[in-house]
Amino acid sequence: MRLLLVEDDEILGEGLMTGLKMEGYAVDWFTTGKLAEEALKNNLYELIVLDLGLPDMDGMDLLQELRARKDETPVMVLTARDTISDRVTGLDSGADDFVIKPFDLTEVCARLRALSRRNEGRGTPNIVHKGLVLDPASHIVTYNDEKVDLSQKEFEILSFLMSNIGRVVSRARLEESLYSWDSDIESNTVEVHIHYLRKKLDPALIRTVRGVGYIIDAEEG
């Protein structure tokens, strides 16, 4: 899952990026609102973590611009502003969550998973499909009650496809979701991961739609 981090504090930003990458997120980190604006024009993100006290603009202005152009990407605001009025303004401006600094990284990650669930229309933490159970918090996958060992990228691809059951996902969309802007990606990287997922799970689970992408078909009936 690709995430945009907008935070001007170098130490905090570095720590957040490292922790979020360990959780499996592909992170693009920018320290100014203008750079974040450019990134949002040229990339798709599943989540945005936004500081308000940016050096070139108020993060609230960036949030309001985002919502004004009908961009509904979930936004978590991280800020030292801790008054009730600040939180009310942030939420009314379109923020989906509001976390006060200092914060605990494990709580931030849990809140991000909750934002993802709501955005996908899921009420339960696990993603379940035909005997396949994926737990985003523990990164554990079971198939027919047996644990399946997956690499980090295999897990991320499976998670993305299971979050889009019944919809075809292109290779380009998978690459955009799973890799940050500065990643070096081989042309057949996604195909290789799909191949191993089929071997470890069920060859028929992930269907190739030739010339379009990949799909996990919805259950009939």
TANOR-V160863 format. One record per pair of residues at least 4 apart in sequence whose C-alpha atoms are under 7 Angstrom apart, sorted by the first residue. I is the first residue (numbers start at 1). GAP is how many residues later the second one is. D is the distance in whole Angstrom. If there is no record, write none. Layout:
i: (I;I)
gap: (GAP;GAP)
d: (D;D)
//
This chain:
i: (1;1;1;1;1;1;2;2;2;2;2;2;2;2;2;2;3;3;3;3;3;3;3;3;4;4;4;4;4;4;4;5;5;5;5;5;5;5;6;6;6;6;6;6;6;6;7;7;7;7;7;8;8;8;8;9;10;11;12;13;14;15;16;17;17;18;19;20;20;21;21;21;24;26;26;26;27;28;28;30;30;32;32;32;32;33;33;33;33;33;33;34;35;36;37;38;39;40;45;46;47;47;47;48;48;48;49;49;49;49;50;50;50;50;50;51;51;51;51;52;52;52;52;53;53;54;54;59;60;60;61;62;63;63;63;64;64;64;65;66;66;67;67;67;74;74;75;75;75;76;76;76;76;77;77;77;77;78;78;78;78;79;79;79;80;80;81;81;82;82;83;84;85;86;87;87;88;89;90;90;91;91;104;105;106;107;108;109;110;111;112;113;114;115;116;117;117;117;118;118;120;125;126;126;126;126;127;127;127;127;128;128;128;129;131;131;132;132;132;133;133;133;134;134;134;135;135;135;141;141;142;142;142;143;143;150;150;151;152;153;154;154;154;155;156;157;158;159;160;161;161;161;162;165;165;165;165;166;166;166;166;167;168;168;168;169;169;169;169;169;170;170;170;170;171;171;171;172;173;174;175;179;185;188;189;190;191;192;193;194;195;196;197;198;198;198;198;199;205;206;206;206;207;207;207;208;208;208;209;209)
gap: (24;25;45;155;176;177;23;24;25;43;44;45;175;176;177;178;22;23;24;25;42;43;44;45;23;24;25;41;43;44;45;22;23;24;25;43;44;45;23;24;25;26;30;43;44;45;6;23;24;43;44;5;23;24;46;4;4;4;4;4;4;4;4;4;10;4;4;4;5;4;5;6;128;152;153;154;153;152;153;5;6;4;22;23;24;4;21;23;24;26;29;4;4;4;4;4;4;4;132;27;26;27;28;26;27;28;26;27;28;29;9;25;26;27;28;8;26;27;28;6;7;8;27;5;6;4;5;4;4;30;4;4;4;30;31;4;29;30;4;4;5;4;5;27;22;41;20;21;22;19;20;21;22;18;20;21;22;20;21;22;23;20;21;22;20;21;5;19;4;18;4;4;4;4;4;11;4;4;4;5;4;5;4;4;4;4;4;4;4;4;4;4;4;4;4;4;5;6;4;5;43;10;7;8;9;10;6;7;8;35;4;5;6;4;12;13;10;11;12;8;9;10;6;7;8;4;5;6;6;7;4;5;6;4;5;4;5;4;4;4;4;39;43;4;4;4;4;4;4;4;54;55;54;50;51;52;53;49;50;51;52;48;45;46;47;4;5;44;45;46;4;42;43;44;4;19;42;4;4;4;4;4;4;4;4;4;4;4;4;4;4;4;4;4;5;7;8;4;11;8;9;10;7;8;9;5;6;7;4;5)
d: (5;6;6;7;5;5;6;5;6;5;6;7;5;6;7;7;6;6;5;6;6;6;5;6;6;5;6;6;6;5;6;7;6;5;6;6;5;6;6;5;6;7;7;6;5;6;6;6;5;7;5;7;4;6;6;6;6;6;6;6;6;6;6;6;6;6;6;7;6;5;6;7;7;6;5;5;6;6;7;6;6;6;6;6;6;6;7;6;6;7;7;6;6;6;6;6;6;7;7;6;6;5;6;6;5;6;6;5;6;7;7;7;6;5;6;6;6;5;6;6;4;6;6;6;6;6;6;6;6;7;6;6;6;7;7;6;6;7;7;7;6;5;7;7;6;7;5;5;7;6;6;5;6;7;6;5;6;6;5;6;7;7;5;6;6;5;6;7;7;6;7;6;6;6;6;7;6;6;7;6;5;6;6;6;6;6;6;6;6;6;6;6;6;6;6;6;5;7;6;7;7;7;7;6;5;7;6;5;7;7;6;5;6;7;6;5;6;4;6;6;5;6;6;5;7;5;5;6;6;6;5;4;5;6;7;6;6;6;6;6;6;6;7;6;6;6;6;6;6;6;7;6;7;7;5;6;6;6;6;5;5;6;6;5;5;6;7;5;5;6;6;6;4;6;6;7;6;6;6;6;6;6;7;6;6;6;6;6;6;6;6;6;6;5;4;7;7;6;6;7;6;5;6;5;6;6;5;7;5;6)
//
